Amino acid sequence: YPRRFGVAILKKELSTIKLPDFSGSFKVGWIKSVAYDFYRLKIHHFELRNSDLRLRPRQGVRASLSNNYVFISGNWKVKKAFVTLDGTFDVSVDDISISVSLNLGKDPSGRPTASVARCRNSIGHMSVDISGQLSWILNLFHERIENNFKNILEQKICEMVRKSTTSHLEPYLRTLPVTLMIDQIAGIDYSLVGAPQVNSQVLDTPFKGEFFGRNWRSPALFDAPSIRLPEKHDHMVYFAGSEYVFNTASWVYHQAGRMNFTIKNRHIPPDSPIRLHTSSFQAIAPRLSRMYPNMELELETTPESAPFLTFTPGNVTFMPVIDIQAFVLLPTSSDRKLLFQLRVTTNISA
């Protein structure tokens, strides 16, 4: 996608290159010195045919475009003393090669940056067709005229590449979002924490991956661990995430009180043999059913602290500590009475 997007923009920009007029003089036998001018140069078609995008280790990427074609037309005139002759010309340029190297980085906001480190181009074949009165005179010096066109194109192509990067690519990168609002409670910050790292085979982009509260934002209480990607590169895209992503989410939702749950009788599946009812606990707590016969119960669960995941090689551990309070709903009022409180420590590994 970046390659197709970049080629489309570059093709559009190269077609708008404004070529400067140029002039010169030459000697023709007894006529001696004759001045010429080429003016109103206009690009009618710029075709980018073959494109390739490769990684440049420790620097960025290199875009190569080959076998490109451009068609130019314009006017010419020659002047000798009081005599002026004019006509038109067409220029076909084939086998144009363009190579652009981009350095990749990041700005203070965590967005990616790209700048042109090097631009080179070469022109393979050029054909100048000059028509008009005494155009044969100019055709005698076609090599000099072709060199003028070649020098102008080589200068303007890389000039336009740099301009396109400055006016299109760089502003586009500055508009890329680096946060996403998840819900009314939290958002996630996925800005870059470092410049993209490039080697001969892969492009690594380190993202922050930190959840934050929408109504408050404070630094996380813990550091993000380093991430190691596999040495093999059998797949096109690899995604790696550390426990930092999950743990910042857990901390934000815990701070917002969204991990506190009340379990009521209606939350129990209808086909469950156990109901939140004192009669269901008669076998294990007969005194409870005698003191509060046929009364409904509610359970309030609250994590003692934000539960965190721990990643170790080949294993994921989750050890939440949960406080559970059991209440009986009194039938004669809207009050409820605390029956007991449990502190449950769990250890879940996968």
N, C-alpha and C positions, 0 to 999 in steps of 0.2 A: 504493500500500500504506500509507504513513504516514497518508494521509487516512482510509482505511477503518478502520485500527487506532485512530486517534484518535477517530473518530466513535463507534465501538463502545464504547470506554472511557467517553467523555463521556456517552453515552446511559445507560449503566449508573449512572454517578455522579449524573446529574441526577435519575434516578428515585428516588434515596435522599435527596433534599433534605428536611430536617426544617423544616417551616414553623412559625413561632411563632404562638401564639394572639394575637389582638388584640381590643381592646374599645373602646367609645366610648359616646356618648350622643346623643340627639336629642330634639327637642320635637315633640309631636303635639297640637295644639289644646288642649282642656281637660285632656288627660292630662298635659300639660307634659313634664317631662324623663323620658326612659326610657333605662335603661342596657342595652347589649347586649354579648354576648360571642360570638366565633367561636373554636372550640377543636377539638382533635383533627383538625387539618388534615392530610390525607394525599394524596400524589400517587399515583395509580393507573396512570397511563400518561404517558410523555414520549416523543414521537415526533420524531426528527430527520429531516427529509425531504430537503432539498437542501443539499449541502455543496460548498465550493469552497476550494482551496488556492492562494494566490498569493504571489509573492516580493515582499519589501519591500526595495528597494535600500539597501545599506549597513547593513541592520539584521537582517532575518530573513525570516520568513514570516507571512502573515496567513490565518487560517482563518475562513471565513464560513459560517454556517448560516442558512438562511431558510425561511420557510413552515413553521415548526415548530408542534407542537401538544402541549398538556398538559391532562390531566383531573384535577381535584381534588375531593375530597369532605370533609365534616366535619359538625360539629354547631354549633348556635347556641342561644342562650337570651337572653331579654329579661327584665328585672326592674324592677318598679315597686312600691316599698314591700314588702308581704309577698306580692306576686303574682309568680310566675315561670312563664314559658312557654318551651317549647323545641321544637326540630325539627332537621331535617337540611338540608343544602344541597349542591349540585353546581356546580362551576365549570368551564366549558370555555373554554380560552384558545387562540386560533388566530393564525396569522401572527406568530409570535415570530421575531425576527431576533437573531442572536448574532454578534459580530465579535471575534475574539481575535488580537492581534498578539504574536508570539513573537520575542524576541531570541535569536540563536544565537551560541555561543562555544565555547570549549574549556577544560577544567580542566587542572591541572598534569600529570595522567597522560596527556594527549592524547586524552581522550574528549570527545565533543560535549556541550554544555550547552544548555539551553533554559529561558527564563524569560518569564513573562507581562509584556509591556511595557504593554499596554492591553487592557481588556475593556469592551465596550459591548453593550447589548442593548435592544431595544424590543419593545413588545407592541402588536399591531394590534387584534384584536377579542377582547372578553371577554364571556361570558354567565354570569350568576349565577342559578341556579334555587333558590329558597328554598321549603321546604315545612314544614307544621306549623301549629299553632294560631296564628291571627292573623299568619301570615307576611306578609300583605298590608301590615302596618305596616312591616316591614323593606324590602319591595319598593318602598315610597315613597322610600326613601333608598338605592336600589341604586347610584346614581352614586358616593356617598361610599364605600359598601362595596366597589365595584369598584376604586376608587382605592386603597383599603387593600391589596387583593389585588395590584394592579399594582405598588405600591411594594415589597411584600414579595418578589414574584417577581423584579423587576429587581435587587434587592439580593442575593438568594440565588443567582441564576443565575451572576453573575460571581464571587461568593464560592466557589461550587462549582467553577467553571472553574479558579480559582487553586489551590484545594485539590487538584483532580485532577492538575494539572500538578506540584504539589509531591510528592504521594503516589504518583503512577504514572509520569509521563513522566520526571521527573528521576532517580528511583531506577533506572528501566529503562536510561537512558543511562549511568548509572554502572556497569552490569553488562556493557556491551558489551566484547567482547574486543578487544585492540589488538595481540596477538601471535599467531602461529600457528607451531606446531612442524612443520617440513617433514619431517625424518627424525631419525636419531640424532645427526646432526652439527650441523644448523643449524635456526634458526627465522627468522621474518621479523617485524619490527616495523612495523606499519602505523598507528601512532598519528598523530593530527593534529599537524602542526607549526605550525599557525596556525588562527585562527578561520575558519569558512566565510565565503567572500566572496559577497555577493549583489548582483546588479543586476537590472534589470527583466526579463531573459530567462533568466539562468543562475544556478546555484548551484555555486560552485567549492569543492571540499574538498581541501586540500593534505595528503596522507598522506606519512609518512616513507619507507616502502619500503626499510628497511635490514635486510639479513641479519646475523645474529649467531651466534656459536658457542654451542651449548647448554651446554658445559662451561666456557666462559669468555665474558666479554663486555667488550669494550673499544671505545672510540670509533673510528669509521672514520678512516683516515689521510688522507682527502680530503673535500672539501666537496661537497655536492649542488648541481648547477647549477640555475639557474632554468628553469622550464618555461612555455612560452607556448602557450596553446590557440588554435585557429583563431577568427577573428573571426566566421565564419559559424556559425549554429546550426541547421543543417538536420536534425540527428538529435537524438533524445531524450537519449542518453547519449554522452559522449566520455570516453575513457580515454587518458591520456598518461603515459608512463614515461620516465625519463631513464636514462643509462648507469649512474647511481649504484646502481640496483637490481641490475643484472647484475654490476657491479664489486665491490660488497660481498659478493655471493654467491661470486664468484671468489676473493676474498681469504680468506673463511672456509674454503672447501673446500681452498684451497692450504695454509693454516695447518694444517689437519687432515691433510695428506698424502694427500688423496683425488684429487689430480691426477697422481699417479705411477702409471704403468701398465707392466706387463710383458707383452710380446707374445710368445706362444709359437706353435709350429708348429700346434697344434690350433686356434688362433684364425684361421688363414688359411682362406678358403673352399676346399673340396675341389677345385673346378674351376679354381682359380687356377694359372696356368702357373709362378708363382714360389712356392717353398716356403722356409721358414727352414731351409735345409740348405746345407752348404758346396758341394755339387754344383751348386746353382742359381746360384752366383756364379763358376763356373769361367771363364766368358767374360770377366768384368770383373776378376776377382781370381784368376788361376790359381794363384798361390802359396798362397792360402788353402786351396784344395781339395787341394793337394799336402801341406801341413803337417797338415791335419785332414780326412782323406778320410772322406766319408760320415758326417759328424757334424751333429747338429742345432744350431741357433742360437737365441738369445733376445735380444730387444731390450728395453731398459729406457728409458722416456721420462719425463723430468722437466722441468716448466717451470722456467726459471731464476727466475722470479718469477710472482706471480699475473697471468695475462693479463687485460688490460682492453680493454673496448670504448670507442670514441670516436664520438660522434654529431656529425655536422655536417649542415647543411641538405642533404637529399637523399642522404646518404651515411652508411654505417656502416663503420667500420674496425676490424679485429681484427689485432693484430700480436704474437702470442706468440713468445717465444724459448724453444726446446726443446733440452734436452741429451739426446742419444741415445747409449746405450752398448750395444755388441754383445758378446755372450758366446758362446763355444762350449761345449757340454756334453760333458765328457770321458766317454767310455764306460766307463772303468775305475774311475771313482769318482763320487761325487755332487757333485764339485767342478765349477766352471766357470771358464773363463779369459777375461779381458777381451781382446778383439781390437782394437777401435778405439772412439773416442769422437767424436761429431759435435756441433756447436753449430749448430742450424738456426734461422734467422730467417725468419719468414713474414709476409706482408702480404696480408690478405684484405679486400677492399672489396666492398660491395654497395649 
